[in-house]
Amino acid sequence: MRFARTGLSSRRWVLAISDQIVSASSNAANLIVAAFLLSDVDAAGQMMLAVTIVYFAVNFIRSFVGDVLLVVMPRSATDHDRQELVRNATTTASAIVLVAIPAMLLLQLTAPAQLNLRYLAWGALVLPAIALQDVGRYVAFSTNSPAKALQIDIIWVAVQAMLVGLLTITGRVTAATLILAWGAGALIGAIVWLAAHRLNPLRGSPMSWLSVSKGLSGWFSATSVIGQIQVQILAMGISGVGGPSAFAQFRLAQVAILAPAQNAGMAAMSVLTPRSSRLSERCDVDAIRTQTRQSIIAISLVAVPALALLCVLARPLLRAYLPSYLPAAALAIPMAIYAYLYVIQAPYNSAFRGMLSGERVFGYGLASSLFAVGGFSIGIWFGGVVGACWGLASALALSTLLAHLIHRRSVVRLGSPTELLRKSSP
């Protein structure tokens, strides 16, 4: 494997955003296809809840492995070092999967009956393929090769679409078969990536990965766990208060409005984080400030009109194509505000990670999650699902302000005489 140096260019932006669009298509298919093809809204909600828990495991692996690759790989001196990082990262992800699968099965057996996690075992079955495919994407981004990430994601979506088409034609569409189609697409993408790089996912060393990523993987994964606990609290809260149908309404609004913003944010992170790492290594304070400011402006110019259009179209589209989900139209405006605030935090998060400040990333993530759970709890108490969305939007406004303050302080500290002297010392 040969790896390129990390830089920032319009081509990388286009490829990164294209990859996130393709990846989002695969993930969104679980929810949108379920909404269209599963006649029982409760069954769709149960499937969505199971998929949400699968994402918990995937996001943990991503934080422990993928996010660390984005900041460590650009600082690796030799191609051999990069090869070792990839090998050890892949094996570490596989080891986490082996722990996550029995944990998910145990959760299905012990969960309260009202949550109804009947489809979680199917999610556990496809987790290995989804996790390895995700590691492949992050290796591609961390080595300045977004085209390779796009390639394996196109394979994933193509296989999944073909299988969903066959299921529809043969009349075998169920929540379980849709989950299996999702996993089958990821499996083919993962196999292609592993074969192209001649990787055995069991031949690396998790201990070596821990020694290289110490000080980062722990903080990043702790941040992810906090964030994912927040997601699960929201999911369980809405399911417990309004039942599976209310959760299905909420998830549809998330997929249609929030998910594009989340994927745009991930694309921005994959492009900005490696460059932030290199700029921080040089203590280039002015460049970091400029990158953050210009990225927020560029994202806003695209996000604001796109989200406004979604708000306008939400009710007529639901009335025409998904009338049983029409109540979700009331969630459009607060979800759009939430989505905008979410995506403009990506440049701040990229800067924090690039500075190799795991404590700062965790502290900010913890504060944001506490704001979110507080806003959600107040909102759902006074206004049901609609109130919960407004509570989340208000909480994220506070989080965004906090991100700006932490970023300003962090950049000042990075450019301090003490830090500059430390960087220049042999």
Secondary structure, DSSP 8 states (H G I E B T S, - for coil): ---------HHHHHHHHHHHHHHHHHHHHHHHHHHHH-S-HHHHHHHHHHHHHHHHHHHHHIIIIIHHHHHHGGG--SHHHHHHHHHHHHHHHHHHHHHHHHHHHHHHHHS-TTT--TTHHHHHHHHHHHHHHHHHHHHHHHTT-HHHHHHHHHHHHHHHHHHHHHHHHHT---HHHHHHHHHHHHHHHHHHHHHHTT--TTSS-HHHHHHHHTTTHHHHHHHHHHHHHHHHHHHHHHHHHHHHHHHHHHHHHIIIIIHHHHHHHHHHHHHHHHHHHHHHHTT-HHHHHHHHHHHHHHHHHHHHHHHHHHHHHHHHHHHHH-GGGGGGGGGHHHHHHHHHHHHTTHHHHHHHHHTT-HHHHHHHHHHHHHHHHHHHHHHHHHHHHHHHHHHHHHHHHHHHHHHHHHHHHHHHHHTSHHHHHHHH--
